[in-house]
């Protein structure tokens, strides 16, 4: 009976580690693999490094992103952080409009 009690603590510790650390990480990895596999040409994305672009070509391992007119960069597909939704683009445009209005208010703060 003492041997069983001595074994319970390490088993309990491993169980807690699995539930708190390993399982959530596996879930995030699965979601990322699914996001990468569902990527389509024409999607607006953000890379892990924060670069925004539109996918113009896909291969098994790489994606070509158009960041501005005539500038296409090649990235590993695994560097995808998220796909930008239409709502995100509208919010970005609103932020730019507000910034432009504050710059053009006619006041000289110098």
N, C-alpha and C positions, 0 to 999 in steps of 0.2 A: 504494500500500500504506500510506503514511503517513496518508492521509486516512481510510482505513478504521479504522486504529488510533485515531485521534483521535475518531472517532465511537463507538467501542466503549465508552468510559468513560461518556459521558452515557446511552447506551442501557442499560448495566448499572445505572447509578444509578436510572434510571426503573423498571427491572424490580424492583429491590430495594424501592423505595418502594411499588410496586404490591403486592408480596407481603406487606410488613410493615404497611402502613397502610391502603391503599384496600380491598383484598379483605376483611380482617376487618370493617371498618366496613360494607361492603355486606352482609356476612352478618348482622351484628347488625340492620341496618335491615330486611332481609328477614324475619328472625324476629319483629321487632316488628310489622311490617305483618300478618304471619300471626296473631299473638296478638290484635291489634285486630280483625281480620276474623272470628275465631272466637269472639269474646266473645258470651255469651248472657245473657239476663235470669236473675237468680238467682245469678249468679257472685259470689263474694266476691273483691274485688280490693284492690290497693294502688295509689294514684296515684304519680306522680313526686314529689309533695310529701310523701308519706308518709301520706296520709289513707286509712284503711281503711273500706270500705263494701260494700254489696250492691247490685248493679245491679238497678234496678226498671223502667227504660225505656231503649230504645235508638233512636236515629235514625241517619241516615247519618253525621253529624259529631259528635253529642253523646251522652252517657249520663247518666242520672239515677241518683245514688247515694243510698241510704238509709244514713245514718251512725248514727242512733239512731231511736227511735220518733218519727214525725211530723216528722223533719228530713230533707228530700231536697235534695241539692245537684246542680247541673248542671255537668258537666265536658266538655271536648273528649275525644273518644275517644283522641286521640293522647297524652293525659296518663296513659294506663295504663302502669304500671311492671311489674306482674306479677299473675297470678291466684293467689289463695291456695288451696293444696291443703288437703284435710281434715287431713293430718298437721300442717300449720302451725298450724291452729286448735287442735289437741290440745296442741301445745307451748306456745302462748300461754296456754291455760287452766292448764297445769301451772305456768307461771311465775307467774301470778296467784295460784294456790293457795299456792305457797311464800311469796309476798310477804304474803298474808293471814295465814298461820301465824306468820310472823316478827313481824307487827304485834300479834298476839293472844297472845303468849307470856306476858303477865302481868307482865313486868319493866318497871320505869320507869327509863329511862336518863337522865332529866333531872336 
